[in-house]
Amino acid sequence: MVVGDRNQRRALMALRLILLTAGVVVMLLPFAYMVSTSFKPNAMVLEIPVKFFPQHPTVANYVTAWTSNRFARYFLNSVVVAIGTTLAALLLSSMMAYAFARFRFPGRSILFGLILIALMVPTMMMLIPQFLLARDLHLLNSLWGLVAFYTGGNLGFNTFLLHSFFQDIPSELEEAMVVDGAGPWTRYWRLILPLARPALATAAIFTFLGAWDEFTWALTIINDPSKYTLPIAIALFQGQHSTSWGLVFAASVIAIAPVLVIFAIFQRQFVAGIAAGAVKA
């Protein structure tokens, strides 16, 4: 019986590894093909059989993609919008989460419930009200209009995420700081934020990724070509170079690179945040 149970566990483990390996291959294969094709000359893009390692790799596609169609300008616009959104959303949502986790005030439960309800509203349903609000606030055709509404769109989720982490920070630590004369801002800045770095890193990754990849709202309010962001630029690039797949894939790799860099920088804190959430659960 013991030997049979051990063999059964080994078989299940082997099956899990096979399924996980198959899943990884399915997920990474298109990305690997995109990267490989971006280094191929246009004449070799559709060669059969497919070669993931081009015999004569070239960076000409990257140079052409970066220097054509004001692509560098669009990249810079996306960097400004994504970084501005991430910083603003983290600052505001962390302050909101700290207030909900530590302070008692009238309507606290109702306000937090409204935030949770807002998370359930589909984004597309808010498109027209947001457009009218942006028009009244003179934020149309503006990168700051993107930052403002991207920040607002991320506040609910980030506040909900950070609130649970802030609640688990021992209140005795704050009480000790209160004895030393520390006010709410000092406790928030010097105690809460450093201890919540895993949660902040998780929120930062999701916020940056959402602002970097968002397409619908940017297409709705931006009319000036000089203020286009990268998702719009990629769509235009595909329309203008639909048969030059090497160029299109090179532009796509450039667009993905900052996301990979952000994840690489925050991956330890991100994994720590997931592990902490698993322990709480």
DRENPA-3360 file (N, C-alpha, C; in nm, 2 decimals, always signed):
BEGIN
1 = MVVGDRNQ = +0.08/-0.12/+0.00/+0.00/+0.00/+0.00/+0.09/+0.13/+0.00 ~ +0.19/+0.12/+0.08/+0.28/+0.24/+0.09/+0.35/+0.26/-0.04 ~ +0.40/+0.15/-0.11/+0.47/+0.16/-0.23/+0.37/+0.21/-0.34 ~ +0.24/+0.16/-0.34/+0.14/+0.20/-0.43/+0.11/+0.35/-0.42 ~ +0.09/+0.40/-0.29/+0.07/+0.54/-0.27/+0.18/+0.63/-0.32 ~ +0.30/+0.58/-0.30/+0.42/+0.66/-0.34/+0.42/+0.66/-0.49 ~ +0.40/+0.55/-0.56/+0.40/+0.55/-0.71/+0.29/+0.64/-0.76 ~ +0.17/+0.64/-0.69/+0.06/+0.73/-0.74/+0.10/+0.87/-0.72;
9 = RRALMALR = +0.16/+0.91/-0.61/+0.20/+1.05/-0.60/+0.30/+1.09/-0.70 ~ +0.39/+1.00/-0.73/+0.49/+1.03/-0.84/+0.43/+1.05/-0.97 ~ +0.33/+0.96/-1.00/+0.26/+0.97/-1.13/+0.18/+1.11/-1.14 ~ +0.12/+1.15/-1.03/+0.05/+1.27/-1.03/+0.14/+1.39/-1.04 ~ +0.26/+1.38/-0.98/+0.36/+1.49/-0.99/+0.41/+1.50/-1.13 ~ +0.44/+1.38/-1.19/+0.48/+1.38/-1.33/+0.38/+1.44/-1.42 ~ +0.25/+1.41/-1.40/+0.14/+1.46/-1.48/+0.13/+1.61/-1.47 ~ +0.15/+1.66/-1.34/+0.15/+1.81/-1.32/+0.26/+1.87/-1.39;
17 = LILLTAGV = +0.38/+1.81/-1.38/+0.49/+1.88/-1.45/+0.47/+1.88/-1.60 ~ +0.41/+1.77/-1.66/+0.39/+1.77/-1.80/+0.29/+1.88/-1.84 ~ +0.18/+1.89/-1.76/+0.08/+1.99/-1.79/+0.14/+2.13/-1.78 ~ +0.22/+2.15/-1.67/+0.28/+2.29/-1.65/+0.37/+2.32/-1.77 ~ +0.45/+2.22/-1.81/+0.55/+2.24/-1.92/+0.47/+2.27/-2.05 ~ +0.36/+2.20/-2.07/+0.28/+2.23/-2.19/+0.22/+2.37/-2.19 ~ +0.18/+2.41/-2.07/+0.12/+2.54/-2.06/+0.23/+2.65/-2.08 ~ +0.35/+2.63/-2.03/+0.45/+2.73/-2.05/+0.49/+2.74/-2.19;
25 = VVMLLPFA = +0.50/+2.62/-2.26/+0.53/+2.62/-2.40/+0.42/+2.70/-2.48 ~ +0.30/+2.67/-2.45/+0.19/+2.74/-2.53/+0.19/+2.89/-2.51 ~ +0.23/+2.93/-2.38/+0.23/+3.07/-2.35/+0.35/+3.14/-2.41 ~ +0.47/+3.07/-2.41/+0.59/+3.14/-2.45/+0.62/+3.12/-2.60 ~ +0.56/+3.03/-2.67/+0.59/+3.00/-2.81/+0.55/+3.12/-2.90 ~ +0.43/+3.18/-2.89/+0.41/+3.30/-2.97/+0.50/+3.42/-2.94 ~ +0.54/+3.44/-2.81/+0.63/+3.55/-2.78/+0.77/+3.52/-2.84 ~ +0.81/+3.39/-2.83/+0.94/+3.36/-2.89/+0.94/+3.37/-3.04;
33 = YMVSTSFK = +0.83/+3.34/-3.10/+0.82/+3.36/-3.25/+0.83/+3.51/-3.28 ~ +0.76/+3.59/-3.20/+0.76/+3.73/-3.23/+0.90/+3.79/-3.22 ~ +0.97/+3.75/-3.11/+1.11/+3.80/-3.09/+1.20/+3.76/-3.20 ~ +1.18/+3.63/-3.24/+1.27/+3.57/-3.35/+1.24/+3.64/-3.48 ~ +1.12/+3.67/-3.51/+1.08/+3.73/-3.64/+1.13/+3.88/-3.64 ~ +1.13/+3.94/-3.53/+1.18/+4.08/-3.53/+1.32/+4.10/-3.57 ~ +1.40/+3.99/-3.56/+1.54/+4.00/-3.60/+1.56/+3.94/-3.74 ~ +1.46/+3.91/-3.81/+1.47/+3.86/-3.95/+1.46/+3.96/-4.05;
41 = PNAMVLEI = +1.53/+3.96/-4.16/+1.50/+4.04/-4.28/+1.36/+4.01/-4.33 ~ +1.30/+4.11/-4.39/+1.16/+4.09/-4.44/+1.14/+3.97/-4.53 ~ +1.24/+3.95/-4.61/+1.23/+3.84/-4.71/+1.23/+3.70/-4.64 ~ +1.28/+3.69/-4.52/+1.29/+3.57/-4.45/+1.18/+3.55/-4.34 ~ +1.08/+3.64/-4.33/+0.98/+3.63/-4.23/+0.89/+3.51/-4.25 ~ +0.85/+3.49/-4.37/+0.75/+3.38/-4.39/+0.81/+3.25/-4.44 ~ +0.94/+3.23/-4.41/+1.01/+3.11/-4.46/+0.95/+2.98/-4.40 ~ +0.95/+2.88/-4.47/+0.90/+2.75/-4.42/+1.01/+2.64/-4.45;
49 = PVKFFPQH = +1.05/+2.56/-4.35/+0.99/+2.56/-4.21/+1.03/+2.68/-4.13 ~ +0.96/+2.71/-4.03/+0.98/+2.82/-3.94/+1.11/+2.80/-3.86 ~ +1.19/+2.90/-3.86/+1.32/+2.89/-3.78/+1.32/+3.00/-3.67 ~ +1.33/+2.95/-3.55/+1.33/+3.04/-3.43/+1.46/+3.11/-3.41 ~ +1.56/+3.06/-3.47/+1.70/+3.12/-3.46/+1.74/+3.16/-3.60 ~ +1.72/+3.29/-3.64/+1.75/+3.33/-3.78/+1.90/+3.31/-3.81 ~ +1.93/+3.27/-3.93/+2.07/+3.25/-3.97/+2.14/+3.38/-3.98 ~ +2.08/+3.49/-4.02/+2.14/+3.62/-4.04/+2.06/+3.72/-3.96;
57 = PTVANYVT = +2.07/+3.72/-3.83/+1.99/+3.82/-3.75/+2.03/+3.96/-3.78 ~ +1.93/+4.05/-3.77/+1.96/+4.19/-3.80/+1.88/+4.28/-3.70 ~ +1.93/+4.39/-3.66/+1.86/+4.49/-3.58/+1.80/+4.60/-3.66 ~ +1.80/+4.59/-3.79/+1.75/+4.69/-3.88/+1.60/+4.72/-3.86 ~ +1.53/+4.61/-3.82/+1.38/+4.63/-3.79/+1.36/+4.72/-3.67 ~ +1.45/+4.71/-3.57/+1.43/+4.79/-3.45/+1.47/+4.93/-3.48 ~ +1.58/+4.95/-3.56/+1.62/+5.09/-3.59/+1.51/+5.16/-3.68 ~ +1.45/+5.09/-3.77/+1.35/+5.14/-3.86/+1.22/+5.17/-3.78;
65 = AWTSNRFA = +1.19/+5.08/-3.69/+1.06/+5.10/-3.61/+1.08/+5.22/-3.52 ~ +1.19/+5.23/-3.46/+1.21/+5.34/-3.36/+1.22/+5.48/-3.43 ~ +1.27/+5.48/-3.55/+1.29/+5.61/-3.61/+1.18/+5.65/-3.71 ~ +1.08/+5.56/-3.73/+0.98/+5.59/-3.83/+0.85/+5.62/-3.76 ~ +0.76/+5.70/-3.82/+0.63/+5.73/-3.77/+0.62/+5.79/-3.63 ~ +0.73/+5.86/-3.59/+0.74/+5.93/-3.46/+0.72/+5.83/-3.35 ~ +0.77/+5.71/-3.37/+0.75/+5.60/-3.27/+0.81/+5.64/-3.14 ~ +0.93/+5.70/-3.14/+1.00/+5.74/-3.02/+0.92/+5.84/-2.94;
73 = RYFLNSVV = +0.85/+5.93/-3.01/+0.76/+6.03/-2.94/+0.65/+5.96/-2.87 ~ +0.59/+5.86/-2.94/+0.48/+5.79/-2.88/+0.52/+5.71/-2.75 ~ +0.64/+5.65/-2.77/+0.70/+5.58/-2.66/+0.72/+5.67/-2.53 ~ +0.77/+5.79/-2.56/+0.79/+5.88/-2.45/+0.66/+5.92/-2.39 ~ +0.56/+5.94/-2.47/+0.43/+5.98/-2.42/+0.37/+5.87/-2.32 ~ +0.39/+5.74/-2.36/+0.35/+5.63/-2.28/+0.42/+5.62/-2.15 ~ +0.55/+5.65/-2.16/+0.64/+5.65/-2.03/+0.59/+5.75/-1.94 ~ +0.56/+5.88/-1.99/+0.51/+5.98/-1.90/+0.38/+5.95/-1.84;
81 = VAIGTTLA = +0.29/+5.90/-1.92/+0.15/+5.86/-1.87/+0.16/+5.75/-1.77 ~ +0.23/+5.64/-1.80/+0.24/+5.52/-1.72/+0.31/+5.56/-1.58 ~ +0.42/+5.63/-1.59/+0.49/+5.66/-1.46/+0.40/+5.76/-1.38 ~ +0.35/+5.86/-1.44/+0.26/+5.96/-1.37/+0.14/+5.89/-1.31 ~ +0.08/+5.80/-1.38/-0.04/+5.73/-1.33/+0.00/+5.64/-1.21 ~ +0.12/+5.57/-1.22/+0.16/+5.48/-1.12/+0.19/+5.55/-0.99 ~ +0.26/+5.66/-1.00/+0.30/+5.74/-0.88/+0.18/+5.80/-0.81 ~ +0.09/+5.86/-0.89/-0.03/+5.92/-0.84/-0.13/+5.82/-0.78;
89 = ALLLSSMM = -0.14/+5.71/-0.85/-0.24/+5.61/-0.80/-0.18/+5.54/-0.67 ~ -0.06/+5.52/-0.66/+0.00/+5.46/-0.54/-0.01/+5.55/-0.42 ~ +0.02/+5.68/-0.44/+0.02/+5.78/-0.33/-0.13/+5.79/-0.28 ~ -0.22/+5.82/-0.37/-0.36/+5.84/-0.33/-0.42/+5.71/-0.27 ~ -0.40/+5.60/-0.34/-0.47/+5.48/-0.29/-0.41/+5.43/-0.16 ~ -0.28/+5.45/-0.14/-0.22/+5.41/-0.01/-0.27/+5.50/+0.11 ~ -0.29/+5.63/+0.08/-0.34/+5.72/+0.18/-0.49/+5.68/+0.21 ~ -0.57/+5.65/+0.11/-0.70/+5.60/+0.13/-0.71/+5.47/+0.21;
97 = AYAFARFR = -0.62/+5.38/+0.17/-0.62/+5.25/+0.24/-0.58/+5.26/+0.38 ~ -0.49/+5.35/+0.41/-0.44/+5.37/+0.55/-0.56/+5.43/+0.63 ~ -0.63/+5.53/+0.57/-0.74/+5.59/+0.64/-0.85/+5.48/+0.67 ~ -0.88/+5.40/+0.57/-0.99/+5.30/+0.60/-0.94/+5.19/+0.70 ~ -0.81/+5.16/+0.70/-0.76/+5.06/+0.79/-0.74/+5.10/+0.93 ~ -0.71/+5.23/+0.95/-0.67/+5.27/+1.09/-0.76/+5.37/+1.15 ~ -0.84/+5.45/+1.08/-0.92/+5.55/+1.14/-1.07/+5.51/+1.14 ~ -1.14/+5.56/+1.24/-1.28/+5.53/+1.25/-1.36/+5.67/+1.23;
105 = FPGRSILF = -1.44/+5.67/+1.12/-1.51/+5.80/+1.10/-1.65/+5.76/+1.04 ~ -1.74/+5.86/+1.05/-1.88/+5.83/+1.00/-1.88/+5.80/+0.85 ~ -1.96/+5.69/+0.82/-1.97/+5.65/+0.68/-1.85/+5.57/+0.63 ~ -1.76/+5.53/+0.71/-1.65/+5.46/+0.67/-1.68/+5.33/+0.59 ~ -1.77/+5.25/+0.65/-1.81/+5.12/+0.59/-1.89/+5.15/+0.46 ~ -1.97/+5.25/+0.45/-2.04/+5.28/+0.33/-1.95/+5.32/+0.22 ~ -1.85/+5.41/+0.25/-1.76/+5.45/+0.15/-1.68/+5.34/+0.09 ~ -1.63/+5.25/+0.18/-1.55/+5.14/+0.14/-1.64/+5.04/+0.05;
113 = GLILIALM = -1.76/+5.03/+0.09/-1.85/+4.94/+0.01/-1.88/+5.00/-0.13 ~ -1.89/+5.13/-0.13/-1.90/+5.20/-0.26/-1.78/+5.18/-0.35 ~ -1.66/+5.18/-0.29/-1.54/+5.15/-0.37/-1.55/+5.01/-0.43 ~ -1.59/+4.91/-0.35/-1.60/+4.77/-0.40/-1.71/+4.76/-0.50 ~ -1.82/+4.83/-0.49/-1.92/+4.83/-0.59/-1.87/+4.89/-0.72 ~ -1.79/+5.00/-0.71/-1.74/+5.06/-0.83/-1.65/+4.96/-0.91 ~ -1.58/+4.87/-0.84/-1.49/+4.77/-0.91/-1.57/+4.68/-1.00 ~ -1.70/+4.66/-0.97/-1.79/+4.57/-1.05/-1.84/+4.63/-1.17;
121 = VPTMMMLI = -1.83/+4.77/-1.19/-1.89/+4.83/-1.30/-1.79/+4.82/-1.42 ~ -1.84/+4.76/-1.54/-1.76/+4.75/-1.65/-1.70/+4.88/-1.70 ~ -1.58/+4.88/-1.74/-1.51/+5.00/-1.78/-1.58/+5.07/-1.90 ~ -1.63/+4.99/-2.00/-1.69/+5.04/-2.12/-1.82/+5.12/-2.08 ~ -1.89/+5.09/-1.97/-2.01/+5.16/-1.94/-1.98/+5.30/-1.89 ~ -1.86/+5.32/-1.85/-1.82/+5.46/-1.80/-1.76/+5.54/-1.90 ~ -1.75/+5.49/-2.03/-1.67/+5.57/-2.13/-1.74/+5.70/-2.16 ~ -1.87/+5.70/-2.18/-1.94/+5.83/-2.22/-1.94/+5.93/-2.10;
129 = PQFLLARD = -1.98/+5.88/-1.98/-1.97/+5.98/-1.87/-1.83/+6.03/-1.84 ~ -1.73/+5.95/-1.86/-1.59/+6.00/-1.84/-1.56/+6.10/-1.95 ~ -1.60/+6.07/-2.07/-1.57/+6.17/-2.18/-1.64/+6.30/-2.15 ~ -1.76/+6.30/-2.11/-1.83/+6.43/-2.08/-1.76/+6.50/-1.96 ~ -1.72/+6.43/-1.86/-1.65/+6.49/-1.75/-1.51/+6.54/-1.80 ~ -1.44/+6.47/-1.88/-1.31/+6.52/-1.93/-1.33/+6.65/-2.01 ~ -1.44/+6.65/-2.09/-1.47/+6.77/-2.17/-1.50/+6.89/-2.08 ~ -1.57/+6.87/-1.97/-1.61/+6.98/-1.88/-1.48/+7.03/-1.81;
137 = LHLLNSLW = -1.39/+6.94/-1.78/-1.27/+6.97/-1.71/-1.15/+7.02/-1.80 ~ -1.18/+7.02/-1.93/-1.08/+7.06/-2.03/-0.96/+6.97/-2.03 ~ -0.99/+6.84/-2.02/-0.88/+6.74/-2.02/-0.88/+6.66/-2.15 ~ -0.96/+6.69/-2.25/-0.96/+6.62/-2.37/-0.83/+6.66/-2.45 ~ -0.78/+6.56/-2.52/-0.66/+6.58/-2.60/-0.54/+6.62/-2.52 ~ -0.53/+6.55/-2.40/-0.42/+6.59/-2.31/-0.37/+6.46/-2.24 ~ -0.24/+6.46/-2.23/-0.18/+6.34/-2.16/-0.22/+6.34/-2.01 ~ -0.24/+6.46/-1.96/-0.28/+6.47/-1.82/-0.42/+6.42/-1.80;
145 = GLVAFYTG = -0.50/+6.43/-1.90/-0.63/+6.37/-1.90/-0.62/+6.22/-1.89 ~ -0.53/+6.16/-1.96/-0.51/+6.02/-1.95/-0.46/+5.98/-1.81 ~ -0.37/+6.06/-1.75/-0.31/+6.03/-1.62/-0.42/+6.04/-1.52 ~ -0.51/+6.15/-1.52/-0.61/+6.17/-1.43/-0.71/+6.06/-1.42 ~ -0.76/+6.01/-1.54/-0.86/+5.91/-1.54/-0.80/+5.77/-1.52 ~ -0.68/+5.75/-1.57/-0.62/+5.62/-1.54/-0.59/+5.61/-1.38 ~ -0.56/+5.72/-1.32/-0.54/+5.72/-1.18/-0.67/+5.68/-1.11 ~ -0.78/+5.75/-1.15/-0.91/+5.73/-1.09/-0.95/+5.58/-1.11;
153 = GNLGFNTF = -0.92/+5.53/-1.23/-0.96/+5.39/-1.25/-0.89/+5.29/-1.17 ~ -0.77/+5.32/-1.12/-0.69/+5.23/-1.04/-0.71/+5.24/-0.89 ~ -0.77/+5.35/-0.85/-0.78/+5.38/-0.71/-0.86/+5.27/-0.63 ~ -0.97/+5.23/-0.69/-1.05/+5.13/-0.62/-0.98/+5.00/-0.59 ~ -0.92/+4.94/-0.70/-0.85/+4.81/-0.68/-0.73/+4.83/-0.59 ~ -0.65/+4.93/-0.61/-0.53/+4.95/-0.52/-0.57/+4.97/-0.38 ~ -0.68/+5.05/-0.35/-0.72/+5.07/-0.21/-0.76/+4.94/-0.15 ~ -0.84/+4.86/-0.22/-0.88/+4.73/-0.17/-0.77/+4.64/-0.14;
161 = LLHSFFQD = -0.67/+4.64/-0.23/-0.55/+4.56/-0.22/-0.47/+4.60/-0.10 ~ -0.44/+4.73/-0.09/-0.35/+4.78/+0.02/-0.42/+4.78/+0.16 ~ -0.55/+4.79/+0.16/-0.63/+4.80/+0.28/-0.61/+4.67/+0.36 ~ -0.61/+4.56/+0.29/-0.59/+4.43/+0.37/-0.45/+4.41/+0.42 ~ -0.35/+4.47/+0.35/-0.22/+4.46/+0.41/-0.20/+4.55/+0.52 ~ -0.25/+4.67/+0.51/-0.24/+4.77/+0.62/-0.31/+4.72/+0.75 ~ -0.42/+4.65/+0.73/-0.49/+4.60/+0.85/-0.41/+4.50/+0.93 ~ -0.32/+4.42/+0.86/-0.24/+4.32/+0.92/-0.11/+4.37/+0.98;
169 = IPSELEEA = -0.08/+4.49/+0.96/+0.03/+4.55/+1.03/+0.00/+4.57/+1.18 ~ +0.07/+4.52/+1.27/+0.04/+4.53/+1.42/+0.02/+4.67/+1.46 ~ -0.10/+4.70/+1.52/-0.13/+4.84/+1.57/-0.03/+4.88/+1.68 ~ +0.03/+4.78/+1.75/+0.12/+4.81/+1.86/+0.24/+4.90/+1.81 ~ +0.28/+4.87/+1.68/+0.39/+4.95/+1.63/+0.35/+5.10/+1.62 ~ +0.23/+5.12/+1.57/+0.19/+5.26/+1.56/+0.17/+5.32/+1.70 ~ +0.12/+5.24/+1.80/+0.10/+5.30/+1.93/+0.24/+5.34/+1.99 ~ +0.34/+5.26/+1.96/+0.47/+5.30/+2.01/+0.52/+5.43/+1.95;
177 = MVVDGAGP = +0.49/+5.45/+1.82/+0.52/+5.58/+1.76/+0.44/+5.69/+1.81 ~ +0.32/+5.66/+1.85/+0.23/+5.77/+1.91/+0.29/+5.82/+2.04 ~ +0.34/+5.72/+2.12/+0.41/+5.75/+2.24/+0.52/+5.85/+2.22 ~ +0.60/+5.83/+2.11/+0.71/+5.91/+2.08/+0.67/+6.04/+2.01 ~ +0.54/+6.06/+2.00/+0.49/+6.19/+1.95/+0.47/+6.19/+1.80 ~ +0.47/+6.08/+1.73/+0.45/+6.07/+1.58/+0.31/+6.09/+1.55 ~ +0.28/+6.18/+1.45/+0.15/+6.20/+1.40/+0.11/+6.10/+1.29 ~ -0.02/+6.11/+1.24/-0.06/+6.02/+1.14/+0.02/+6.02/+1.02;
185 = WTRYWRLI = +0.07/+6.13/+0.97/+0.15/+6.14/+0.85/+0.28/+6.07/+0.87 ~ +0.34/+6.09/+0.98/+0.47/+6.03/+1.01/+0.46/+5.88/+1.02 ~ +0.35/+5.83/+1.09/+0.33/+5.69/+1.10/+0.31/+5.63/+0.96 ~ +0.23/+5.70/+0.88/+0.20/+5.65/+0.74/+0.33/+5.64/+0.66 ~ +0.41/+5.75/+0.66/+0.53/+5.76/+0.58/+0.64/+5.67/+0.62 ~ +0.67/+5.67/+0.75/+0.79/+5.60/+0.81/+0.76/+5.46/+0.85 ~ +0.64/+5.42/+0.87/+0.61/+5.29/+0.93/+0.53/+5.20/+0.82 ~ +0.41/+5.26/+0.79/+0.32/+5.18/+0.70/+0.38/+5.15/+0.57;
193 = LPLARPAL = +0.43/+5.25/+0.50/+0.48/+5.23/+0.36/+0.60/+5.14/+0.35 ~ +0.70/+5.15/+0.44/+0.81/+5.06/+0.43/+0.77/+4.91/+0.46 ~ +0.67/+4.89/+0.55/+0.63/+4.76/+0.58/+0.54/+4.70/+0.47 ~ +0.48/+4.78/+0.39/+0.39/+4.74/+0.29/+0.45/+4.73/+0.15 ~ +0.59/+4.73/+0.14/+0.65/+4.73/+0.01/+0.60/+4.62/-0.08 ~ +0.58/+4.49/-0.03/+0.53/+4.39/-0.12/+0.40/+4.43/-0.19 ~ +0.31/+4.48/-0.10/+0.17/+4.52/-0.16/+0.19/+4.64/-0.25 ~ +0.27/+4.73/-0.22/+0.30/+4.85/-0.31/+0.36/+4.81/-0.44;
201 = ATAAIFTF = +0.45/+4.71/-0.44/+0.51/+4.66/-0.56/+0.40/+4.59/-0.65 ~ +0.32/+4.51/-0.58/+0.21/+4.45/-0.66/+0.12/+4.55/-0.72 ~ +0.08/+4.65/-0.65/-0.01/+4.75/-0.70/+0.06/+4.83/-0.81 ~ +0.19/+4.86/-0.79/+0.27/+4.93/-0.89/+0.27/+4.86/-1.03 ~ +0.29/+4.73/-1.02/+0.30/+4.65/-1.15/+0.16/+4.65/-1.22 ~ +0.06/+4.63/-1.15/-0.08/+4.62/-1.21/-0.11/+4.76/-1.26 ~ -0.08/+4.87/-1.19/-0.11/+5.00/-1.23/-0.03/+5.04/-1.36 ~ +0.10/+5.02/-1.36/+0.18/+5.05/-1.47/+0.14/+4.97/-1.59;
209 = LGAWDEFT = +0.11/+4.84/-1.58/+0.07/+4.76/-1.69/-0.07/+4.81/-1.75 ~ -0.16/+4.84/-1.66/-0.29/+4.89/-1.71/-0.28/+5.02/-1.78 ~ -0.20/+5.12/-1.73/-0.18/+5.25/-1.80/-0.10/+5.23/-1.93 ~ +0.00/+5.14/-1.93/+0.08/+5.12/-2.05/+0.01/+5.06/-2.16 ~ -0.08/+4.97/-2.13/-0.15/+4.89/-2.24/-0.29/+4.95/-2.28 ~ -0.34/+5.05/-2.20/-0.48/+5.09/-2.22/-0.49/+5.16/-2.36 ~ -0.60/+5.12/-2.43/-0.61/+5.17/-2.57/-0.74/+5.25/-2.59 ~ -0.85/+5.20/-2.54/-0.98/+5.26/-2.57/-1.00/+5.40/-2.52;
217 = WALTIIND = -0.96/+5.43/-2.40/-0.98/+5.57/-2.35/-0.88/+5.66/-2.42 ~ -0.76/+5.62/-2.45/-0.66/+5.70/-2.52/-0.71/+5.73/-2.66 ~ -0.77/+5.64/-2.72/-0.82/+5.66/-2.86/-0.94/+5.75/-2.86 ~ -1.01/+5.75/-2.75/-1.14/+5.83/-2.74/-1.11/+5.98/-2.72 ~ -1.01/+6.02/-2.64/-0.99/+6.16/-2.60/-0.87/+6.22/-2.67 ~ -0.78/+6.14/-2.73/-0.66/+6.20/-2.80/-0.68/+6.21/-2.95 ~ -0.68/+6.33/-3.00/-0.69/+6.36/-3.14/-0.56/+6.41/-3.20 ~ -0.47/+6.47/-3.12/-0.35/+6.52/-3.17/-0.25/+6.41/-3.19;
225 = PSKYTLPI = -0.20/+6.38/-3.31/-0.10/+6.27/-3.33/+0.02/+6.28/-3.25 ~ +0.06/+6.40/-3.21/+0.18/+6.42/-3.13/+0.16/+6.37/-2.99 ~ +0.04/+6.34/-2.95/+0.01/+6.30/-2.81/-0.04/+6.15/-2.80 ~ -0.03/+6.08/-2.92/-0.07/+5.94/-2.91/+0.02/+5.86/-2.82 ~ -0.04/+5.76/-2.76/+0.04/+5.67/-2.68/+0.08/+5.55/-2.76 ~ +0.15/+5.46/-2.70/+0.21/+5.34/-2.77/+0.10/+5.25/-2.82 ~ +0.00/+5.21/-2.75/-0.10/+5.12/-2.81/-0.16/+5.18/-2.94 ~ -0.19/+5.31/-2.94/-0.24/+5.37/-3.06/-0.13/+5.36/-3.17;
233 = AIALFQGQ = -0.01/+5.39/-3.13/+0.10/+5.39/-3.23/+0.12/+5.25/-3.29 ~ +0.10/+5.14/-3.21/+0.12/+5.01/-3.26/+0.00/+4.98/-3.36 ~ -0.12/+5.02/-3.33/-0.23/+5.00/-3.42/-0.21/+5.07/-3.55 ~ -0.16/+5.19/-3.55/-0.13/+5.27/-3.67/-0.01/+5.20/-3.74 ~ +0.08/+5.16/-3.67/+0.20/+5.09/-3.73/+0.16/+4.97/-3.81 ~ +0.07/+4.89/-3.75/+0.03/+4.77/-3.82/-0.05/+4.80/-3.94 ~ -0.13/+4.91/-3.94/-0.20/+4.95/-4.06/-0.11/+5.00/-4.17 ~ +0.00/+5.07/-4.14/+0.09/+5.12/-4.24/+0.20/+5.02/-4.28;
241 = HSTSWGLV = +0.23/+4.92/-4.20/+0.33/+4.82/-4.24/+0.27/+4.68/-4.22 ~ +0.15/+4.66/-4.27/+0.08/+4.53/-4.25/+0.16/+4.41/-4.30 ~ +0.23/+4.43/-4.41/+0.31/+4.31/-4.46/+0.45/+4.31/-4.42 ~ +0.50/+4.41/-4.35/+0.63/+4.41/-4.29/+0.63/+4.36/-4.15 ~ +0.61/+4.22/-4.14/+0.60/+4.17/-4.00/+0.72/+4.18/-3.92 ~ +0.84/+4.19/-3.97/+0.96/+4.21/-3.90/+0.95/+4.34/-3.83 ~ +0.91/+4.45/-3.90/+0.89/+4.58/-3.84/+0.78/+4.58/-3.73 ~ +0.67/+4.52/-3.76/+0.56/+4.52/-3.67/+0.60/+4.45/-3.54;
249 = FAASVIAI = +0.66/+4.34/-3.55/+0.71/+4.26/-3.43/+0.82/+4.33/-3.36 ~ +0.90/+4.40/-3.43/+1.01/+4.48/-3.36/+0.94/+4.59/-3.28 ~ +0.85/+4.66/-3.33/+0.77/+4.76/-3.26/+0.70/+4.70/-3.14 ~ +0.65/+4.58/-3.15/+0.58/+4.52/-3.04/+0.67/+4.48/-2.93 ~ +0.79/+4.43/-2.97/+0.89/+4.40/-2.87/+0.94/+4.52/-2.79 ~ +0.96/+4.63/-2.86/+0.99/+4.76/-2.79/+0.88/+4.80/-2.70 ~ +0.76/+4.78/-2.73/+0.65/+4.82/-2.64/+0.64/+4.73/-2.52 ~ +0.68/+4.60/-2.54/+0.67/+4.51/-2.42/+0.79/+4.53/-2.33;
257 = APVLVIFA = +0.90/+4.57/-2.38/+1.03/+4.58/-2.30/+1.01/+4.65/-2.17 ~ +0.95/+4.77/-2.16/+0.93/+4.84/-2.03/+0.86/+4.76/-1.93 ~ +0.75/+4.69/-1.97/+0.68/+4.60/-1.88/+0.76/+4.49/-1.82 ~ +0.85/+4.43/-1.90/+0.94/+4.33/-1.85/+1.04/+4.39/-1.75 ~ +1.09/+4.51/-1.78/+1.18/+4.57/-1.69/+1.12/+4.60/-1.56 ~ +0.99/+4.66/-1.56/+0.92/+4.69/-1.43/+0.90/+4.56/-1.35 ~ +0.86/+4.45/-1.42/+0.84/+4.33/-1.34/+0.97/+4.27/-1.29 ~ +1.08/+4.29/-1.37/+1.21/+4.24/-1.32/+1.25/+4.32/-1.20;
265 = IFQRQFVA = +1.22/+4.45/-1.19/+1.27/+4.53/-1.08/+1.19/+4.49/-0.95 ~ +1.06/+4.47/-0.97/+0.97/+4.45/-0.85/+0.93/+4.30/-0.83 ~ +1.00/+4.21/-0.90/+0.95/+4.07/-0.89/+0.96/+4.01/-0.75 ~ +1.07/+4.05/-0.68/+1.09/+3.99/-0.54/+0.98/+4.04/-0.45 ~ +0.95/+4.17/-0.46/+0.84/+4.22/-0.38/+0.70/+4.17/-0.42 ~ +0.69/+4.15/-0.55/+0.56/+4.10/-0.61/+0.54/+3.96/-0.56 ~ +0.64/+3.87/-0.57/+0.63/+3.74/-0.52/+0.60/+3.73/-0.37 ~ +0.67/+3.82/-0.29/+0.65/+3.83/-0.15/+0.51/+3.87/-0.12;
273 = GIAAGAVK = +0.45/+3.96/-0.20/+0.32/+4.00/-0.17/+0.22/+3.89/-0.20 ~ +0.24/+3.81/-0.30/+0.16/+3.70/-0.33/+0.17/+3.59/-0.22 ~ +0.29/+3.57/-0.18/+0.31/+3.47/-0.07/+0.24/+3.51/+0.06 ~ +0.25/+3.64/+0.09/+0.19/+3.70/+0.21/+0.04/+3.68/+0.20 ~ -0.02/+3.71/+0.08/-0.16/+3.69/+0.06/-0.20/+3.55/+0.08 ~ -0.12/+3.45/+0.03/-0.15/+3.31/+0.05/-0.15/+3.27/+0.19 ~ -0.06/+3.32/+0.27/-0.05/+3.29/+0.41/-0.17/+3.34/+0.49 ~ -0.22/+3.46/+0.45/-0.34/+3.52/+0.51/-0.46/+3.44/+0.48;
281 = A = -0.47/+3.39/+0.36/-0.58/+3.31/+0.32/-0.59/+3.18/+0.39;
% end
